[in-house]
Structure formats: C-alpha cells, structure tokens
C-alpha cells in the first residue's frame, strides 16, 4: 500500500516562485491565501466555469472559497490543514486558469 504524503506549508520563497507562473493571482498575506477574479461574458459562462472547478475540486478533495455575482467569480485558495498555502492551492489555481482559458477561447 502506497504511503500518502502529508501536505506541507509552502515557504515564502516557494510561494513567490509559483506566483511567477500565476501572474493574475495575488497573495493575501493576512489570510495566507491566493486570490483571483475571473470575468465572463455572462452568467452561463461563469456558472459553467464554477461547475468545472467544483468537479475538479471534488476530485482533488480540495475546495475553494468563492463568490459569484452574475459574470464575476472570485476564487480564494488556501489549505486550512497547514494554515496557509500548499502545493494543492497552486495546482488548483493552475487548473482554474486553464478552465478559464478554455472557456474564453472562441
């Protein structure tokens, strides 16, 4: 049976390195989280995006904090188990960016 590796808190230098690849995400030092606002053409696109993210979040057992009004979706990723950012947050931010790109491409 494979041993499951425990999540680890990313160090500030690791976070900075990962955020170079996620330029539209911002670090919120107070909540130890990364955040981004996504804007869509309409509510249907925003909801489709949220549905894709929700499905992937469930698959990864890592769920966002988010807020939606009409065509805007604000997402916050943090790992409560480590009281800050883990690699799961970075992975899910990348997935969100890819889904946004997929939905935004005509």
N, C-alpha and C positions, 0 to 999 in steps of 0.2 A: 504494500500500500504506500503510495507517494505521500511524503510529508508536506503539509501545507505551510508555506512560509508566512509568518505573521507580517501584517502591514507595518511599515516603518514611516515615521515622520521624516519628510524631506528637509534637509538642511537648507538654509537661506541661499547658499551658493548653488545648490541643485535646483531650487525653485527658479532662481534668476536664469539659469541655463535653459531650463524648459520653457520659460516665458519668452525667450528669444524666438522660439519656434511657434509661439502663440501670441503674436503681436496685438491681436484685438482683445485679448483677455487682460484684465487688470487685477493686481494683487490688492486685497483688502487686509492690511496688517492687523486691524482690530479684530476681525472675525477669523483670521487665519484661513482665508478662502480666496479663490479666484472667481471673477465675475465677468460676464459679457452680456450685452443686449443685442438681440437679433431682431431685425425689422423685415417684414414680409410685405407682399403686395396686398394681402387681405387676410381675413381670419382663417379661411380654409387652409391656406399655406402654413400659417402659424400653428394651427391645430395638427396638421399633418406632420410638421416638424416635431411637435411635442409628443405625438404618438410614436414616432420613430425613436426618439430619445427615451421615452418611457419603456419601450420594449427592450432596447439595448441596456438600459439601466437595470432592469429586472434580470436580464441575462447575466450581467456582471455583479448583481447584488450590491449595487452602489447607486444611490438615488440622489437626485439634485434637490436643491431648494430652488423654487422658481415662482415666477409671477407673470401672468399673461393679461394683457388688455388689447383687444382687437388684433392688430397686426404686429404687436411687440411681445417678445418673450425675453424675460431677464432670467438668466441662469447663474446660480452660485454652486460651486463645487467645493466641498471640504470633507474631511474624513473625521467624523466625531470620535472614532475609536482611538485616533492618535492625537486628537485635539489640534488639528492643523491639516496641512496638505500631505497627501501620499501620492504614490505613482498612479493610483486609480483615478485621482482627480485629473491628472494630466492626460491620462488615456481617454477619459470621458470628454474632456474639453476638445481633444483632437477628433473624436467621433462626432461631437456636435458641429464642429467646423466642417467636417466632411458632409454631414447631412445637410447643412445649410447650403454648401456649395452645390450639392446635388439638386436641391430644390430650387436654387436660384438660377441654374443653368437652363436656358430655353431649349 
